[in-house]
Amino acid sequence: MAIAVPLFGLCALIAPFSVASAMTERVVVDRHTGLAIGGIDPVSYFTQAEAVKGLADFEAVSDGAIWRFARESNRAFFLANPDVYGPRFGGYDPVGIANGKAVAGSGQIWAIHDQRLYLFDGEDTRAAFVADPRRLVKEAEQRWIALSETLALD
């Protein structure tokens, strides 16, 4: 069961790792591994209020991406509701989208707003989002359909 997580103070910084994100897909994935969110369990943001690395033992494929989970129950939650637990806008930074640009977000820089996960390219875009999330979500929603059509499908 997902728990409510306050918007402010939701920046999970975990051990740095290099992720070369594919910028031509509707879901941001590592172009070498196919992993979404660098292998971070998307359900963990909701249940543990932190970014937890998923395990290869608990994988699922959705939207052309490989998703990893810390436990079987998290995989089941995700598969039942990928639109709820997956990052909004496919993991692209909502501030970039609001500005008409598909900029990959990082699983290490995130926030939850209205029970949805958002990933950010940097602390500056996260701070801008936190300052006015409703406006930025609205602007990103208005641009997302047209912008996502320019991104390639697998």
N, C-alpha and C positions, 0 to 999 in steps of 0.2 A: 504494500500500500504506500503510495507516495505521501510524503508529508509536506506541509507548507513550509517554504523557506523564504525568509525575508530577502528583499532585493538587495539591500545595502550590505556590504561586507562579503559579497559572494564571489570572491576571486580565489580560485584554487590554484596555488602554485605548487607544482610537483617537480620532481627531478627533471631538468630539461632534457629533451630529446629532439632530434632533428626530424622534422616531418616535411617532406617535399609534397605539398598538396597539389592535386590536379585541379586546375582552374577551369576545365572545360566540361565539367559534369554537374548535374543538378544536386548531387550530394558530394561534398568535399571528401576525397579519399587520398590516402598516400598512394602515389602512382606506382610505387615499387611493391607494396604489400597488399593494396586494396582495402586497407583498414580505414574505417571511419573514426574520427576523433582520436587518431593515433593509438587506437586500441583501448581507449578509456571506456569503461562501462557507462553508457548514458543513463541508466537507471540510478546509478550511485549518486548523481547530482541531487536527485530527489530524496532518496532514502537515507543517505549518509551526509548530505550537504558538503560533499567533496568529490574530487575527481579520483576515481579508483581504477587502476589498471585492470582490464579484463584478462581472462585466461583463454588460451587456445582451446582448452577443453570445453569451453562454453561459447561457441560461435554461432552466428546466424547470418544469413545473407538477406538483405532487404534493400531495395532501391539500387541494386548493383554494387552495394558496398558490403564489406565484411564487418560485422559488429561483434565485439567481444564483451563478455560479461564476467563479473566476479563470481557469480553463482548461478545455478540452474534457474532458480526462481526469478532472478532478474531477467534472464533470457525469455522466460515465459511471459513476464509482464510486458516486455518490449514487443514481443511478437503479437501479443493480444492488442497492443495499442502503440504501434510505431509512430503515429502522428503526435501522440502525447509525449513520449519519452525521447524521441529523436530531436535533434536540434532544429529549431525553427529556421526556415530558409535554407535547409540542407546543410547547415553549418557555415554558411556565409555570414559575414559580419552585417548585422542589420543597419548599422550606420552607413557602411559602404553601399548597401542596397538602396537606402533612402537617398543616397547621392548618385544613384544610377550605375554603380560599379560592383562587380562580383569580386569581393575580396574575401579570401578564405579566413575563417575564424580559427582560433586555437582552442583546443580542449582544455588548456591551462588557464584561459582567461574567459570567464563565463559569468552569467547571472540568470536567475529565474525571475520572470515577470509574468503575472497572471497564469501561473502553473505551466509555463512554457520555458524551455531551455534556449538561451541565446549564447552564441560563441562570438568572440571579438578578436580582431586582428592585433589589438594592443590595448594598453591601459587607457590611452587617451580616448579611443572610441568607446570603451566600456564606461568611462566617466561621463562622456557625452550622453550615452544611453541612459545611465542611471539618473542624470539630471532631468530628463524629459522622456521617459520610456513610452508613454502613450502616443505622443506626437511622432516619435521615430518609428514605432511599430506601424502606425497608420501610413506614414510616408513610404516605409519599406513595403508594406502590403500593396500599395498603389503601384509601385514599380516592379514588384517581384514577378508578376505573370509575364510581362513583356521581357524583362531581363532574363528570366529562366528559359524562355523560348530561344534565346541566343546561345544557351549552353548546350553542348552536345549530349546526346544520350548514348549510353553503352549499347 
